[in-house]
Amino acid sequence: MAGSHRRSMHVGSHGRSTHVGRSSKTTQAKAHAASHRKAVKQLKEGLASPQPFRKVLEPAPELPLRVRVAALRHCCPGATDSTLRRAVKDKGQALLTALRLVLPGRGPTPKTAERKRPAPSRSTAKAVKRQQCVTAEERLGPMLAEAARAEAEQERFLSAQHAEGPESAAARPQKRRKCQKGAATQLCDGFPATLRCCACNEAGLPASMVPCNFAMQKVAYARRATKSWVKAAATMRRGKKRSTPSREAYVTEKLREVAKEVDPHVFCASCLRTYLMGTTVHGGDLHKMFCPGCTKLLRDSAEVAHGGWHWCEECREFHFSSDEFDMTGLGLDGIRIETGMRHIQPLGPELLTRVLGPMDQLRLRDVADSIVEPPRLAHGLLKVLRLQGARRCSFCGQAQVVDGGCNAVLCESCGLVFDWDAAKPV
């Protein structure tokens, strides 16, 4: 009896530990899903409100001393005026760098005292200038505090992104699954076994890569079509070849063709982040953020129409063209709709949360704001652009350089299509 009693207690305690383990895993999964939904919501709301974060992330010598001091005081209400003035004395450094000097190793105060808005004064030149300074103070303070919090979270985000990358995923031991199916069916079930980033050429598991929606549709199509490929008749498998390949060889060849179409649309999170942060063709808009492979397809499909008769240098004669396809003024999303390429979808916010960190989102919000107010180019840079034959975009006025191709040019600054022949030279 004692032995049976001890055995029942052992089984009972084991059952309780298993139940606790399952409940803890369920709780962790729910917490992870909740944090993911929160990150998606923050990304959507953040990119929907453009702000000039370059004024706090980069040196802005045009800001007066009073505005710079007021921005630091919003984050450091307990600091003295002399400390704040010493921190912002150098106009060649960014406000975020000055904040690190005032608060080394600490973030900004989450709750600060709100300053009362001054009463409106007379509409004189000095009053208008004073009102502009007050508005700048109210905007720069919260922006600086948000940038400081994002900078602290960016390091943790990048470390987690590197841990989920292809190099770290390849080092983990993988469980082998036993399968009694045929060789052709096993090829389909394991397709794709690995994916390769077309930028850094690093191979890894599919979970460690970030394929776009176009690539996922191709993979889903291959998995569905494998059943018909396995049952294909000998005449269909032979095609124009002299010999008839086996079913396994035929399925392998078909999967290789699909993988060739998918390769230009597969990137690791680090390379895709580098691309999105290195270009402004998307304009900081979620509806225009495509992977580099989809961007190339849309860019090559852009067309502009002149209408009427025009001289062709290749044929050395006149040609008449109608205005059937004129995509002037359209962005990547407009090109997609105009050409009917609905199978190409922008990168969703759920996927972008794996790619863009908090600081990256602030810079994209600055990109969206700079398109409304494009920055001016230096005089020395304009001289170089004139020598290269640059022309200005018909919409944002930024200089663009083209090396061959058709007249439909996608502006790298605002992301809109303009006619190269009709554009004004720099």
FISEFI-526180 format. One record per atom (N, C-alpha, C): x, y, z; residue in one letter. Coordinates in steps of 0.1 Angstrom, whole numbers, padded with zeros to 4 digits, always signed. Example, Ala and Ser with C-alpha at 12.3 -4.5 7.8 and 13.67 -1.06 7.14 Angstrom:
<sites>
+0132-0057+0078A+0123-0045+0078A+0132-0033+0078A+0128-0022+0071S+0137-0011+0071S+0129+0000+0079S
</sites>
This chain:
<sites>
+0008-0012+0000M+0000+0000+0000M+0009+0013+0000M+0020+0012+0008A+0028+0023+0008A+0034+0026-0005A+0038+0015-0012G+0044+0017-0025G+0034+0023-0035G+0022+0018-0035S+0012+0023-0044S+0009+0038-0040S+0009+0041-0027H+0006+0055-0023H+0017+0064-0028H+0030+0059-0027R+0041+0068-0032R+0040+0069-0047R+0036+0058-0054R+0035+0059-0068R+0025+0069-0073R+0013+0069-0066S+0003+0078-0069S+0007+0093-0066S+0014+0095-0056M+0018+0109-0053M+0028+0113-0063M+0037+0104-0068H+0047+0108-0078H+0040+0112-0091H+0030+0103-0095V+0023+0107-0107V+0015+0120-0106V+0009+0122-0094G+0002+0134-0092G+0011+0146-0093G+0022+0146-0086S+0031+0157-0087S+0036+0160-0101S+0039+0149-0108H+0043+0150-0122H+0032+0157-0131H+0020+0153-0128G+0009+0158-0136G+0007+0173-0133G+0009+0177-0120R+0008+0191-0116R+0019+0199-0123R+0031+0194-0123S+0042+0202-0129S+0040+0203-0144S+0035+0193-0151T+0032+0194-0165T+0021+0204-0168T+0011+0205-0159H+0000+0214-0161H+0006+0229-0159H+0014+0230-0149V+0020+0244-0147V+0029+0248-0159V+0037+0238-0164G+0045+0241-0176G+0037+0245-0188G+0026+0238-0190R+0017+0242-0202R+0011+0256-0200R+0006+0259-0188S+0000+0272-0185S+0010+0283-0187S+0023+0280-0182S+0033+0291-0184S+0036+0293-0199S+0036+0283-0207K+0039+0285-0221K+0027+0292-0228K+0015+0289-0223T+0003+0296-0229T+0004+0311-0225T+0008+0314-0212T+0009+0328-0208T+0020+0335-0216T+0031+0329-0218Q+0042+0335-0226Q+0037+0338-0240Q+0030+0328-0246A+0025+0330-0260A+0015+0342-0260A+0006+0343-0250K-0003+0354-0250K+0004+0367-0248K+0014+0367-0240A+0022+0380-0237A+0029+0384-0250A+0035+0374-0257H+0042+0377-0269H+0033+0383-0280H+0021+0377-0281A+0011+0381-0291A+0006+0396-0287A+0004+0398-0274A+0000+0412-0270A+0011+0422-0273A+0023+0419-0270S+0034+0428-0273S+0036+0430-0288S+0033+0420-0296H+0034+0421-0311H+0023+0430-0316H+0011+0429-0311R+0000+0438-0315R+0003+0452-0311R+0009+0454-0299K+0012+0467-0295K+0023+0474-0304K+0033+0466-0308A+0043+0471-0317A+0037+0474-0331A+0028+0466-0336V+0022+0469-0349V+0014+0482-0348V+0006+0484-0337K-0002+0496-0335K+0007+0508-0334K+0018+0507-0327Q+0027+0519-0326Q+0034+0522-0339Q+0037+0512-0347L+0043+0515-0360L+0033+0521-0369L+0021+0517-0369K+0010+0523-0378K+0008+0538-0374K+0006+0540-0361E+0003+0553-0356E+0015+0563-0358E+0027+0557-0356G+0039+0566-0357G+0041+0570-0372G+0041+0561-0381L+0043+0564-0395L+0032+0573-0401L+0021+0573-0394A+0010+0581-0399A+0011+0596-0395A+0021+0599-0386S+0023+0613-0381S+0037+0617-0384S+0040+0623-0396P+0054+0627-0399P+0058+0639-0390P+0070+0639-0386Q+0076+0650-0378Q+0091+0652-0382Q+0096+0664-0381P+0110+0666-0385P+0120+0662-0374P+0122+0649-0372F+0131+0644-0362F+0145+0647-0365F+0148+0651-0377R+0162+0654-0381R+0167+0666-0373R+0158+0674-0367K+0162+0686-0359K+0168+0682-0346K+0165+0670-0341V+0170+0665-0328V+0180+0653-0330V+0179+0646-0342L+0189+0635-0344L+0201+0640-0352L+0201+0651-0359E+0212+0656-0366E+0215+0671-0362E+0227+0675-0364P+0230+0689-0361P+0221+0699-0368P+0216+0709-0361A+0207+0719-0366A+0211+0733-0362A+0222+0738-0368P+0227+0751-0363P+0217+0763-0365P+0207+0761-0373E+0197+0772-0375E+0188+0774-0363E+0188+0765-0354L+0179+0766-0342L+0186+0776-0333L+0178+0786-0328P+0184+0795-0318P+0187+0789-0305P+0196+0795-0297L+0200+0790-0284L+0188+0788-0275L+0179+0797-0275R+0167+0796-0266R+0159+0784-0269R+0157+0780-0281V+0149+0769-0285V+0157+0756-0281V+0170+0755-0283R+0177+0744-0279R+0177+0741-0264R+0179+0752-0256V+0178+0751-0242V+0164+0746-0237V+0154+0752-0243A+0140+0748-0239A+0138+0733-0242A+0143+0728-0253A+0141+0714-0256A+0148+0705-0246A+0160+0709-0242L+0167+0701-0231L+0160+0702-0218L+0154+0714-0215R+0147+0716-0202R+0135+0707-0202R+0128+0704-0213H+0117+0695-0213H+0120+0681-0209H+0132+0677-0212C+0137+0663-0208C+0144+0663-0194C+0150+0675-0191C+0158+0676-0178C+0153+0688-0170C+0141+0687-0164P+0136+0698-0157P+0144+0702-0144P+0152+0693-0139G+0160+0696-0127G+0173+0702-0130G+0177+0702-0142A+0191+0708-0146A+0191+0723-0145A+0202+0728-0142T+0203+0743-0142T+0205+0749-0156T+0202+0762-0157D+0203+0768-0170D+0217+0769-0175D+0227+0770-0166S+0241+0771-0170S+0245+0757-0176S+0241+0746-0170T+0244+0733-0175T+0238+0731-0189T+0226+0735-0191L+0219+0733-0204L+0226+0742-0214L+0230+0754-0211R+0236+0763-0221R+0250+0757-0225R+0257+0751-0215R+0270+0745-0219R+0268+0733-0228R+0257+0726-0226A+0255+0714-0234A+0251+0717-0248A+0244+0728-0250V+0240+0732-0264V+0248+0743-0270V+0259+0746-0264K+0268+0757-0269K+0273+0753-0283K+0277+0741-0285D+0282+0737-0298D+0271+0734-0307D+0269+0743-0317K+0258+0741-0327K+0261+0730-0337K+0273+0725-0337G+0276+0714-0347G+0272+0700-0342G+0267+0699-0330Q+0263+0686-0325Q+0248+0685-0324Q+0242+0674-0324A+0228+0672-0324A+0223+0674-0310A+0210+0676-0308L+0203+0678-0295L+0204+0665-0287L+0203+0654-0295L+0203+0641-0288L+0217+0638-0281L+0227+0643-0288T+0241+0642-0283T+0242+0651-0270T+0236+0663-0271A+0237+0672-0260A+0229+0666-0248A+0218+0659-0251L+0211+0653-0240L+0219+0642-0232L+0227+0635-0240R+0236+0625-0233R+0246+0632-0224R+0250+0644-0227L+0260+0651-0219L+0253+0655-0206L+0240+0658-0207V+0233+0663-0194V+0229+0651-0186V+0224+0640-0193L+0220+0628-0185L+0228+0616-0190L+0240+0615-0185P+0248+0603-0189P+0243+0590-0183P+0240+0581-0192G+0235+0568-0188G+0221+0567-0183G+0213+0578-0185R+0199+0578-0180R+0190+0583-0191R+0178+0580-0191G+0169+0584-0201G+0162+0597-0196G+0153+0603-0205P+0146+0615-0201P+0136+0612-0190P+0131+0622-0183T+0121+0621-0174T+0108+0618-0181T+0101+0608-0177P+0088+0604-0184P+0078+0615-0183P+0076+0621-0172K+0066+0631-0170K+0073+0644-0166K+0070+0654-0174T+0076+0667-0171T+0065+0677-0169T+0068+0688-0163A+0058+0698-0161A+0055+0705-0174A+0042+0707-0176E+0038+0713-0189E+0038+0728-0187E+0044+0735-0196R+0045+0749-0196R+0033+0755-0202R+0028+0766-0196K+0017+0773-0200K+0020+0781-0213K+0010+0781-0222R+0012+0788-0234R+0011+0803-0231R+0019+0811-0237P+0018+0826-0235P+0006+0831-0242P+0001+0842-0237A-0011+0848-0243A-0007+0854-0256A-0016+0854-0266P-0013+0859-0279P-0011+0875-0279P+0000+0879-0285S+0003+0893-0285S+0000+0899-0299S+0004+0912-0300R+0001+0919-0313R+0008+0913-0324R+0002+0914-0336S+0008+0907-0348S+0019+0916-0354S+0029+0918-0347T+0041+0925-0352T+0052+0915-0356T+0062+0920-0362A+0073+0911-0367A+0079+0903-0355A+0082+0911-0345K+0088+0905-0333K+0079+0895-0326K+0066+0898-0326A+0056+0889-0320A+0055+0876-0328A+0055+0877-0341V+0054+0865-0349V+0066+0856-0348V+0078+0863-0347K+0090+0855-0345K+0090+0848-0331K+0085+0855-0321R+0085+0850-0308R+0075+0838-0307R+0064+0839-0314Q+0054+0828-0315Q+0060+0816-0322Q+0068+0818-0332Q+0075+0807-0339Q+0084+0800-0330Q+0092+0808-0322C+0101+0801-0312C+0093+0793-0302C+0082+0798-0297V+0074+0791-0287V+0069+0778-0293V+0064+0778-0306T+0060+0766-0313T+0071+0756-0314T+0083+0761-0318A+0094+0752-0319A+0098+0746-0306A+0097+0753-0295E+0100+0748-0282E+0090+0737-0278E+0077+0739-0281E+0067+0729-0278E+0069+0716-0286E+0074+0717-0298R+0075+0706-0307R+0088+0698-0304R+0099+0706-0302L+0112+0699-0300L+0113+0691-0287L+0107+0696-0277G+0108+0690-0264G+0103+0675-0264G+0090+0673-0268P+0085+0659-0269P+0093+0651-0279P+0097+0657-0290M+0104+0649-0300M+0118+0645-0295M+0125+0653-0287L+0137+0649-0281L+0135+0638-0271L+0125+0639-0263A+0122+0628-0253A+0119+0615-0260A+0111+0616-0270E+0108+0604-0278E+0120+0598-0284E+0129+0606-0290A+0141+0601-0296A+0151+0595-0286A+0151+0600-0274A+0160+0594-0263A+0155+0580-0259A+0141+0579-0258R+0136+0566-0255R+0138+0556-0266R+0136+0561-0278A+0138+0552-0290A+0153+0547-0291A+0162+0556-0287E+0176+0552-0288E+0180+0542-0278E+0173+0542-0266A+0176+0532-0256A+0170+0519-0260A+0159+0519-0267E+0152+0506-0271E+0159+0501-0284E+0165+0509-0292Q+0171+0505-0305Q+0182+0494-0303Q+0190+0496-0293E+0201+0486-0290E+0195+0472-0287E+0185+0472-0279R+0178+0459-0276R+0172+0453-0288R+0166+0461-0296F+0159+0456-0308F+0170+0450-0318F+0181+0457-0320L+0191+0452-0329L+0197+0439-0324L+0199+0438-0311S+0205+0425-0305S+0195+0414-0307S+0182+0416-0305A+0172+0406-0307A+0171+0402-0322A+0172+0412-0331Q+0172+0409-0345Q+0184+0401-0350Q+0195+0404-0344H+0207+0396-0347H+0206+0381-0342H+0199+0380-0330A+0198+0366-0324A+0188+0358-0333A+0179+0364-0340E+0169+0357-0348E+0174+0356-0362E+0186+0361-0366G+0191+0361-0379G+0195+0347-0384G+0199+0347-0397P+0202+0333-0402P+0215+0327-0396P+0225+0335-0392E+0237+0330-0386E+0233+0323-0372E+0225+0330-0364S+0222+0324-0351S+0213+0312-0352S+0203+0313-0362A+0194+0302-0364A+0201+0290-0369A+0211+0291-0378A+0218+0280-0383A+0226+0273-0372A+0230+0280-0362A+0238+0274-0351A+0230+0265-0341A+0216+0267-0341R+0208+0260-0332R+0206+0246-0337R+0205+0236-0328P+0202+0222-0333P+0188+0221-0337P+0186+0214-0348Q+0172+0213-0354Q+0168+0198-0352Q+0155+0196-0349K+0149+0183-0347K+0146+0177-0361K+0150+0164-0362R+0147+0157-0375R+0133+0150-0374R+0125+0153-0384R+0112+0147-0384R+0112+0135-0393R+0107+0123-0388K+0106+0111-0396K+0093+0112-0405K+0095+0108-0417C+0084+0109-0427C+0084+0096-0436C+0073+0090-0437Q+0072+0078-0445Q+0066+0081-0459Q+0066+0093-0464K+0060+0097-0476K+0070+0094-0487K+0066+0096-0500G+0074+0095-0512G+0084+0106-0512G+0094+0104-0521A+0105+0114-0522A+0100+0127-0528A+0091+0126-0538A+0085+0139-0544A+0077+0146-0534A+0069+0139-0526T+0061+0146-0516T+0069+0152-0505T+0080+0145-0501Q+0089+0151-0491Q+0096+0164-0496Q+0099+0164-0509L+0104+0177-0515L+0095+0188-0513L+0082+0186-0515C+0072+0196-0513C+0070+0200-0499C+0069+0190-0490D+0068+0193-0475D+0079+0201-0470D+0091+0199-0475G+0103+0206-0470G+0107+0218-0478G+0098+0222-0487F+0102+0233-0496F+0096+0246-0490F+0104+0257-0488P+0119+0256-0490P+0126+0252-0477P+0135+0243-0478A+0143+0239-0466A+0151+0251-0461A+0157+0258-0470T+0165+0270-0466T+0162+0281-0476T+0164+0294-0471L+0163+0305-0480L+0176+0313-0479L+0179+0320-0490R+0192+0327-0491R+0189+0342-0493R+0195+0350-0485C+0193+0365-0487C+0201+0369-0499C+0194+0376-0509C+0200+0379-0521C+0209+0392-0520C+0210+0398-0508A+0219+0409-0506A+0232+0405-0500A+0232+0398-0488C+0244+0393-0482C+0247+0379-0485C+0239+0372-0493N+0241+0358-0497N+0242+0349-0485N+0236+0352-0474E+0236+0343-0462E+0224+0334-0462E+0226+0321-0461A+0215+0312-0461A+0211+0308-0447A+0198+0306-0445G+0192+0303-0432G+0179+0296-0433G+0173+0293-0422L+0159+0287-0422L+0149+0298-0426L+0138+0293-0432P+0127+0303-0436P+0123+0312-0425P+0123+0307-0412A+0118+0316-0401A+0128+0327-0399A+0141+0326-0402S+0151+0336-0400S+0151+0346-0411S+0144+0344-0422M+0144+0354-0433M+0131+0362-0433M+0131+0372-0442V+0119+0380-0443V+0115+0381-0458V+0108+0370-0463P+0103+0371-0476P+0090+0380-0478P+0089+0386-0489C+0078+0395-0491C+0065+0387-0494C+0054+0393-0496N+0042+0386-0499N+0042+0379-0513N+0049+0385-0522F+0050+0379-0536F+0058+0366-0534F+0068+0365-0526A+0076+0353-0525A+0068+0342-0517A+0060+0346-0507M+0052+0337-0500M+0041+0331-0509M+0035+0339-0518Q+0025+0334-0527Q+0031+0324-0537Q+0043+0326-0541K+0050+0317-0550K+0053+0303-0543K+0057+0304-0530V+0059+0292-0523V+0046+0284-0520V+0035+0291-0517A+0023+0285-0515A+0018+0278-0528A+0020+0285-0539Y+0016+0279-0552Y+0024+0266-0555Y+0037+0266-0552A+0045+0254-0554A+0040+0243-0546A+0037+0245-0533R+0032+0235-0525R+0018+0229-0529R+0010+0238-0535R-0003+0233-0540R-0001+0225-0553R+0008+0230-0561A+0009+0224-0575A+0017+0211-0575A+0024+0208-0564T+0032+0196-0564T+0024+0184-0566T+0012+0183-0561K+0003+0171-0562K+0001+0169-0577K-0002+0179-0585S-0004+0177-0599S+0009+0174-0606S+0020+0180-0601W+0033+0177-0607W+0037+0162-0605W+0034+0157-0594V+0037+0143-0591V+0029+0133-0600V+0016+0137-0602K+0008+0129-0610K+0009+0132-0625K+0018+0140-0630A+0019+0144-0644A+0023+0132-0652A+0017+0131-0664A+0019+0120-0673A+0033+0121-0679A+0038+0111-0685A+0051+0110-0691A+0053+0120-0702A+0043+0122-0710T+0044+0132-0721T+0045+0146-0716T+0038+0149-0705M+0039+0163-0700M+0053+0165-0693M+0058+0154-0687R+0071+0155-0680R+0082+0156-0691R+0081+0150-0702R+0091+0150-0712R+0092+0164-0719R+0080+0169-0723G+0080+0182-0730G+0088+0182-0743G+0097+0191-0744K+0105+0192-0756K+0119+0184-0755K+0120+0178-0743K+0133+0170-0741K+0132+0156-0748K+0143+0151-0750R+0144+0138-0757R+0141+0126-0747R+0145+0128-0735S+0143+0117-0725S+0133+0122-0715S+0126+0112-0709T+0115+0115-0699T+0121+0115-0685T+0121+0126-0678P+0127+0126-0664P+0117+0119-0655P+0123+0114-0644S+0115+0107-0634S+0106+0117-0626S+0097+0112-0619R+0088+0121-0611R+0095+0130-0602R+0105+0124-0595E+0113+0132-0585E+0121+0143-0592E+0127+0139-0603A+0135+0149-0611A+0126+0160-0616A+0114+0156-0621Y+0105+0166-0626Y+0100+0176-0616Y+0097+0171-0604V+0092+0179-0593V+0104+0188-0588V+0116+0183-0588T+0128+0191-0584T+0130+0202-0593T+0129+0199-0606E+0131+0210-0616E+0120+0221-0615E+0108+0217-0612K+0097+0227-0611K+0100+0236-0598K+0104+0229-0587L+0106+0237-0575L+0119+0246-0577L+0128+0241-0585R+0140+0250-0587R+0136+0262-0595R+0126+0261-0604E+0121+0273-0612E+0114+0283-0603E+0106+0277-0593V+0099+0286-0584V+0109+0293-0575V+0120+0286-0570A+0130+0292-0562A+0138+0303-0569A+0139+0301-0582K+0146+0312-0590K+0138+0324-0590K+0124+0323-0591E+0116+0335-0590E+0115+0341-0576E+0117+0333-0566V+0115+0338-0552V+0128+0345-0548V+0140+0340-0552D+0153+0345-0547D+0154+0361-0547D+0150+0368-0557P+0152+0383-0556P+0143+0390-0546P+0134+0382-0540H+0124+0388-0530H+0126+0383-0516H+0138+0377-0514V+0141+0371-0500V+0153+0379-0495V+0151+0385-0482F+0161+0392-0476F+0161+0388-0461F+0173+0390-0455C+0173+0389-0440C+0168+0402-0435C+0165+0402-0422A+0159+0414-0416A+0169+0426-0416A+0182+0423-0414S+0192+0433-0413S+0194+0440-0427S+0195+0432-0438C+0196+0437-0451C+0184+0445-0456C+0172+0440-0453L+0160+0447-0456L+0159+0461-0449L+0163+0461-0436R+0164+0473-0428R+0173+0483-0435R+0185+0478-0439T+0195+0487-0445T+0189+0493-0458T+0182+0485-0466Y+0176+0491-0478Y+0165+0501-0475Y+0156+0498-0466L+0145+0508-0463L+0150+0521-0457L+0161+0520-0449M+0167+0532-0443M+0176+0540-0453M+0180+0533-0464G+0190+0539-0473G+0183+0546-0485G+0170+0545-0486T+0163+0550-0498T+0151+0558-0492T+0146+0568-0501T+0135+0576-0497T+0124+0574-0508T+0125+0564-0516V+0116+0562-0527V+0102+0559-0522V+0101+0553-0509H+0089+0550-0503H+0082+0562-0496H+0090+0573-0494G+0085+0585-0488G+0080+0583-0474G+0084+0572-0467G+0079+0570-0453G+0065+0566-0452G+0059+0561-0463D+0045+0557-0464D+0044+0542-0464D+0036+0536-0456L+0034+0522-0455L+0030+0516-0468L+0021+0523-0475H+0016+0518-0488H+0026+0518-0499H+0038+0524-0497K+0048+0524-0507K+0061+0517-0504K+0060+0509-0493M+0072+0502-0488M+0072+0488-0494M+0079+0486-0505F+0080+0473-0511F+0095+0468-0510F+0096+0455-0511C+0110+0449-0511C+0117+0453-0523C+0131+0453-0524P+0138+0457-0535P+0134+0450-0548P+0131+0437-0547G+0127+0430-0559G+0114+0435-0565G+0104+0437-0556C+0091+0443-0561C+0093+0457-0566C+0101+0465-0559T+0104+0478-0564T+0109+0479-0578T+0118+0469-0581K+0124+0469-0594K+0114+0465-0605K+0105+0456-0601L+0094+0452-0611L+0085+0464-0613L+0081+0472-0603L+0072+0483-0605L+0080+0495-0612L+0092+0497-0609R+0100+0507-0615R+0101+0505-0630R+0104+0492-0634D+0105+0489-0648D+0092+0490-0656D+0081+0489-0648S+0068+0489-0655S+0062+0504-0657S+0069+0514-0651A+0065+0528-0652A+0066+0533-0666A+0056+0540-0671E+0056+0546-0684E+0051+0560-0684E+0056+0568-0693V+0050+0582-0695V+0048+0583-0710V+0037+0591-0714A+0033+0592-0727A+0034+0607-0731A+0040+0610-0742H+0041+0624-0747H+0029+0628-0755H+0024+0618-0763G+0012+0622-0772G+0017+0629-0784G+0011+0625-0795G+0014+0632-0808G+0027+0626-0814G+0033+0633-0823W+0045+0629-0831W+0057+0632-0823W+0067+0623-0823H+0080+0626-0816H+0091+0618-0825H+0103+0624-0824W+0114+0619-0832W+0121+0608-0824W+0124+0596-0831C+0130+0585-0825C+0145+0585-0831C+0154+0585-0822E+0168+0585-0826E+0173+0572-0831E+0167+0561-0826E+0171+0547-0831E+0166+0545-0846E+0154+0548-0848C+0148+0546-0862C+0151+0557-0871C+0154+0569-0866R+0157+0581-0874R+0144+0585-0882R+0133+0584-0875E+0120+0588-0881E+0110+0592-0870E+0099+0598-0874F+0089+0602-0864F+0079+0591-0861F+0075+0590-0848H+0065+0581-0844H+0053+0588-0837H+0042+0582-0838F+0030+0588-0832F+0026+0579-0820F+0024+0585-0808S+0020+0578-0796S+0008+0585-0790S-0001+0577-0784S-0013+0582-0777S-0010+0582-0762S-0019+0588-0755D-0018+0589-0741D-0025+0578-0733D-0023+0565-0738E-0030+0554-0731E-0024+0551-0717E-0010+0551-0717F-0003+0548-0704F+0005+0560-0700F+0000+0568-0692D+0007+0579-0686D+0007+0579-0671D+0018+0575-0665M+0019+0573-0651M+0026+0585-0644M+0026+0596-0650T+0033+0608-0644T+0026+0612-0631T+0034+0613-0621G+0028+0617-0608G+0024+0606-0599G+0026+0593-0603L+0022+0582-0595L+0034+0577-0588L+0031+0571-0576G+0042+0565-0568G+0042+0550-0571G+0049+0542-0562L+0049+0528-0564L+0036+0522-0563L+0028+0527-0553D+0014+0521-0552D+0005+0524-0564D+0007+0536-0569G-0001+0540-0581G+0003+0532-0593G+0016+0529-0595I+0021+0521-0606I+0015+0507-0605I+0015+0502-0593R+0009+0488-0591R-0005+0488-0595R-0013+0498-0591I-0027+0498-0595I-0029+0500-0610I-0021+0509-0616E-0023+0513-0630E-0019+0501-0639E-0009+0493-0635T-0005+0482-0643T-0012+0469-0640T-0021+0469-0630G-0028+0457-0626G-0020+0447-0620G-0008+0450-0614M+0000+0440-0607M-0004+0439-0593M-0016+0434-0591R-0022+0433-0577R-0015+0422-0569R-0008+0413-0576H-0001+0402-0569H+0011+0407-0561H+0015+0419-0564I+0026+0426-0557I+0021+0434-0546I+0024+0431-0534Q+0018+0438-0522Q+0029+0445-0514Q+0027+0456-0508P+0037+0463-0499P+0040+0454-0487P+0051+0457-0480L+0054+0450-0468L+0045+0454-0457L+0038+0444-0451G+0029+0447-0441G+0035+0452-0428G+0027+0459-0419P+0032+0463-0406P+0036+0452-0397P+0029+0440-0398E+0033+0429-0390E+0047+0424-0393E+0051+0425-0406L+0064+0421-0410L+0075+0431-0407L+0071+0444-0408L+0080+0455-0406L+0084+0456-0391L+0076+0451-0382T+0080+0451-0368T+0093+0443-0366T+0095+0433-0374R+0108+0425-0373R+0120+0432-0380R+0117+0442-0388V+0128+0449-0396V+0132+0462-0390V+0122+0470-0386L+0124+0484-0382L+0124+0486-0367L+0134+0492-0361G+0134+0495-0347G+0128+0508-0344G+0127+0511-0331P+0121+0524-0327P+0128+0536-0334P+0142+0536-0334M+0149+0548-0340M+0147+0548-0355M+0146+0536-0361D+0143+0536-0376D+0130+0542-0379D+0120+0540-0371Q+0107+0545-0373Q+0107+0560-0372Q+0114+0566-0363L+0115+0580-0362L+0122+0586-0374L+0132+0580-0380R+0138+0585-0392R+0129+0584-0404R+0121+0574-0404L+0111+0573-0415L+0100+0584-0414L+0097+0587-0402R+0087+0598-0400R+0093+0611-0404R+0107+0613-0402D+0114+0624-0407D+0114+0625-0422D+0116+0613-0429V+0116+0612-0443V+0102+0617-0449V+0091+0613-0443A+0078+0617-0447A+0076+0632-0445A+0082+0638-0435D+0081+0652-0433D+0090+0660-0443D+0102+0654-0446S+0111+0661-0455S+0106+0662-0469S+0097+0652-0473I+0091+0653-0486I+0082+0664-0488I+0075+0667-0477V+0066+0679-0477V+0074+0692-0478V+0086+0692-0471E+0095+0703-0471E+0109+0698-0475E+0112+0696-0487P+0125+0690-0491P+0137+0699-0487P+0147+0694-0482P+0159+0702-0478P+0166+0707-0490P+0173+0718-0488R+0181+0725-0499R+0194+0718-0500R+0199+0718-0513L+0212+0712-0516L+0223+0723-0515L+0235+0719-0511A+0246+0728-0511A+0250+0732-0525A+0256+0744-0525H+0260+0750-0538H+0271+0742-0545H+0280+0736-0537G+0291+0728-0543G+0285+0715-0549G+0275+0709-0543L+0269+0697-0548L+0261+0700-0561L+0255+0712-0562L+0248+0715-0574L+0257+0716-0586L+0269+0721-0584K+0279+0722-0595K+0282+0708-0600K+0284+0698-0591V+0287+0684-0595V+0275+0678-0603V+0263+0681-0598L+0251+0676-0604L+0249+0681-0618L+0253+0694-0620R+0252+0700-0634R+0261+0693-0643R+0273+0690-0639L+0283+0683-0647L+0278+0669-0651L+0270+0663-0642Q+0265+0649-0645Q+0252+0649-0653Q+0247+0661-0657G+0235+0662-0665G+0222+0660-0657G+0222+0663-0644A+0210+0661-0635A+0199+0670-0639A+0187+0665-0636R+0175+0673-0639R+0166+0672-0626R+0158+0682-0625R+0149+0683-0613R+0136+0676-0614R+0132+0670-0604C+0119+0663-0604C+0108+0673-0606C+0098+0670-0614S+0087+0679-0616S+0078+0682-0604S+0080+0674-0594F+0070+0675-0582F+0077+0680-0570F+0089+0674-0566C+0096+0679-0554C+0107+0688-0557C+0112+0689-0569G+0123+0698-0573G+0136+0693-0570G+0138+0681-0565Q+0151+0676-0561Q+0158+0671-0574Q+0171+0672-0574A+0180+0668-0585A+0181+0653-0586A+0179+0648-0598Q+0180+0633-0601Q+0190+0631-0612Q+0198+0620-0612V+0207+0616-0622V+0203+0603-0627V+0202+0601-0640V+0198+0589-0647V+0209+0584-0656V+0212+0571-0656D+0222+0566-0665D+0215+0556-0675D+0209+0562-0686G+0202+0555-0696G+0188+0551-0692G+0181+0544-0700G+0168+0540-0697G+0157+0548-0704G+0144+0546-0701C+0134+0553-0708C+0131+0566-0701C+0121+0574-0706N+0118+0587-0700N+0111+0587-0687N+0105+0575-0683A+0098+0574-0671A+0108+0572-0660A+0110+0582-0651V+0120+0581-0641V+0112+0582-0627V+0116+0573-0618L+0110+0573-0605L+0119+0581-0596L+0114+0592-0591C+0122+0601-0582C+0126+0594-0570C+0139+0595-0566E+0144+0588-0554E+0141+0596-0542E+0136+0609-0543S+0133+0617-0532S+0119+0616-0528S+0110+0618-0537C+0095+0618-0534C+0088+0605-0538C+0095+0597-0547G+0089+0585-0551G+0079+0586-0561G+0078+0597-0569L+0068+0599-0579L+0075+0598-0593L+0067+0594-0603V+0072+0592-0617V+0071+0606-0624V+0081+0610-0631F+0081+0622-0639F+0088+0619-0652F+0085+0628-0661D+0090+0627-0675D+0104+0633-0676D+0114+0625-0679W+0128+0630-0680W+0130+0641-0690W+0123+0639-0702D+0125+0649-0712D+0118+0663-0709D+0108+0662-0701A+0101+0675-0697A+0106+0681-0685A+0115+0674-0678A+0121+0680-0665A+0131+0691-0668A+0132+0700-0659K+0142+0711-0661K+0156+0707-0656K+0166+0711-0663P+0180+0708-0659P+0183+0716-0646P+0193+0711-0638V+0197+0717-0626V+0205+0730-0629V
</sites>
